[in-house]
Amino acid sequence: MARKRKSSKPLSLIVLLIIVAVVSFIERKNDDGKNHYIQSSVDELMTVAMPSDINHTPLNYKGMNISFNQRLHIPNWAAWELTRNETSGEVPRWNKFMADESVAGSADPYDYNYTGYDRGHMAPAGDMKWDSTAMKQTFYMTNICPQAKSLNTGAWKRLEEKCRVWADADSAIIVICGPVPTDSLTEFLGDSRVAVPKRFFKVILSPFANPPRAIGFVMPNAKVRGGLQEAAMSVDEVERITGYDFFSALPDDIENEVESKNDFHLWSTLR
């Protein structure tokens, strides 16, 4: 007797359910309206692998994660996710710098007095208008580095504004920035002896673009000659300069692809 052929319908149904589950996993929308990977994956994308000799105290604030250097009294880096919904909000700017009293080595605002340097945000207040606590915490000195005014109010500010445009265009981005740790430090501020960085980096990942993309920037702690285009580079190049490893949670093929490119024209024309 010939064996009865099984119906293909149950198998087709299983395949369909798997596809739906995968799409739901990747593009799950939370109650707060964020459209992104599940939170554990976001946290992994915000993780930076660093050389073991760098002083590192992890700080998890409401809107940003920070690696704080207690010896230098500045962050090694700040990382945050910026979604489309978070690019606008009604929370007023806090505008009062504060030591984080819970963190050993936190600088005081007065360390910067009469130095000629701005108190430069790593995670900007303008990205936290969605929540008053997140906004306030960007003014902790654990998120602040000495920056020349020509950088802080120039190319650095323009890049922060561009990031909001990119988050709005692509639904969400991951941003990581901080001082370049491989530069020798020769200048220190105030009683706390706050280190003055010579350069700053920023890397941006757009995981929901099709295809995903990333770009990096390195800027001197001074006026940026040539603007953002001159400072733009691949994430691979930022990794070479800093000694850090970014976005390692990505599948290797995607990480290798996005980190090798510097398509500034594509990014600059996003609206």
N, C-alpha and C positions, 0 to 999 in steps of 0.2 A: 504494500500500500504506500502510495506516495505520501511523504510527510507534508502536513498542512502548513502552508506558508503563513508566517505571522504577519499581522497587520503592521504597516509602517507608521500608523497614526500615533501610537504612544511614543515612539522614538522622536517623531517630529515635534510632538508637544513638549517633550523633555528638552529638546534643543532650543525651542522657543523660550521656555522658562529660564534656561541658562542665559540666553542672550539678554532677556529682560533683567535678570538679576545682576549681570555684569554692568549693564547700562545704569541701573539704579545704584550700584555700588560706586561707580565712578562719578556720577552726576547727581548724587543725592542732594536734595535741597533741604536745609535745616529750617527749623521754625523761625529763625531770625532772618530768613530770606537769603542766606549765603548759598551760592551754587558752587560747590567745590568738592574735592576729595574728602573722604571721611577725615575727621579731625586728626587722627593719629598720623595719617599720611601728610597732612599739612605740617604738623610738628616735625616730622622727619625731613621734609624739604627745607625747613628753617634751621636745621642742624648744620653746624660747620665743624669739620674735622680740622684740628689745629695741632701744630707741633707741641710736644709734651712739655717743653720748657717755658711756655707762655703761661703766666699766672691767670687763672680762670675761676671766677665765681659765677655760677649760673643764676640768673634772676628771671623769674617768670612773672611779668606784669600782665595786666588785663589785655592790653592791645599789642604787646611786643615781648619778645624774649631777648635777653641781654647777656652777653659774656662780659663780666666786669673784671678789670685788672686792678686789684687792690694796691699793688706796688706803684703803678703809674697814675692811679686815681682817675682813670678814664675807661670807657668801654673798649673791649677788644672789637666787638661788633654788636649791632642790634639787628634783629630780624623780625619781620612781621608780614602778615598777609593783608593785602588791601583789596577789598571787593568793590564792585560797582556801587553797592548801596552805601558803602562807607566813604565814598568820595564826596558826599554831601551830608550835611547835618546842621543842627541848630545849636549845638553846644558852643557857648562863647569861649574864646581863647582864654586860658588860665592866666598866663603871663607873669607868674611868680616862681622864680627858681628856688629850689629847696634841696638841702642834703637829704639823702635817704638815711635816716638815723638807724635803720635796721641793718645797714650794710657797712662793715668795717672798711675803711679806706675811702668812703665817699667824700668827695671834695665839698667845700662850702662855697656858696655863691660869691662871697667876698674874696676868695682866692683870685678871682679874675679882675677885681677892681683895679683901675688905672694901669692895666697891662697893655691896652691897645687891642686885645683879642675879644671877639664875641664869644658868648656862651652858645656854642653851635650844637643844635639838636642833631642826633643821629636819626632816630625815628621822629619825624616831624609832627608838631602839634596839629598841623593842617590835615593829617591823615586820621586824626582821632576825634573829629567833630561829631562822631556817632555816639560817644559816651563820655560823661563828665569825669569818671575815674580814669579812664584811659588817657583822656586829655591831660589831666593833672599829673599823671605819672610820667609823661614825656618831659616835664620840667624838673624831675629828679636829676641831680647832678650825675647820677650813674648813667644817664643817657646823653651826657654833654661832653663835648671836647672843645678845647681852644681852637677857634677858627678866625682867620683873618676876615675882616668885614668884607673885603672885596670878593672873597669866596662865598661867605655865608649869605650875602645879599645878591650875589651874582650867579655864577654857573650852578652852584649847589642848590640854590633856591629854584632856578629854572628846571633843574632835573627833578626836584620834588614835584613841581607843577606838572611836568611831563608824565611822571608816574601816575598821577591821578587821571590823566587823559588815557593812558594805556590800560589802567584798571577798568575804566568805564567802557573802553572799546572791547576788551577781552573778557569781561566779567570778573576776573580776579588775577592778581599777580602776587608773587613772592618777592620781597625786597630784603636785601642784606647789605649793610654798609658799616664802615668804621675806618679807623686810621690804619695806614699800611704799617705792619709790625716789623718789617725787615729794615726800615730806615733807622739810622743811628739818631738818638735823641740828645740834643744839646741845650735845650731850653726848658725851664720849669717855672711854674707860676705859684706865687703865694706861699703861705705857711705850710700848706699841704704838699707843696712841690709837685704840682700837677704837670704832667708831661705835655709838651706841645708837639703834636704830630707834624711831620713835614709833608705828608701826602694822605689823601683819603681815597677809599675805593667804594664803589657801589655796584652790586650785581642784581639784575632783575630777571626773573623767570616768569613767562606767561604760559602756564601749563594747559590752558584751555584753548589756546590758539590752534588753528588747524593748518599746518602742523605746529606743535609747540615750538617756542623760540626763547632765546635768552640773549642778553647783552651785558657788557660790563663797562665800567668807567673808572679811571684813576685821575685824580686832580691834585695839583699842588696846593699847599695851604697858602694861597695867594691868588691874584687875578689869573683866570684861566685864559691864556692866549689861544684864540681860535675857537673858543666856546665848546659846546657839547660834542660837536663832531670831532674836534681834535682830541678830546679826552676819551672818546669811545674806543672800545676794543673787545675782543672775545672774552668770554668767561675763562677760557683756558689761559689767556694771557694774564688776567687778574690773579688766577691761581698761581701762576709762575712768579709773579711779583710779590704776592703776600705769603706764599707757603701754605695757604688754606685750601681746603677741598670743599666745594659747594655742590649742593643738589645731588649728593651721592645716592639718595633714595630713589632717584629715577632709574628705570631700566637702563642697562649699560649702553644699548644701542641709541636710545633717545638722548642720554646724557652726553655721549660722544658727539652726536650730531649737533645738538643745540649749543654746546659749550665751545665748539670749534669755530662758530660763525660770528662775524661782526657786520651785520647788515643794518648800519645806521640809517640808511635811506628808508628802508622799510619801516623802522620804528618811528622815524621823524615824520612820516606822512600818515601815521595812524590818527584817526579822528573818532 
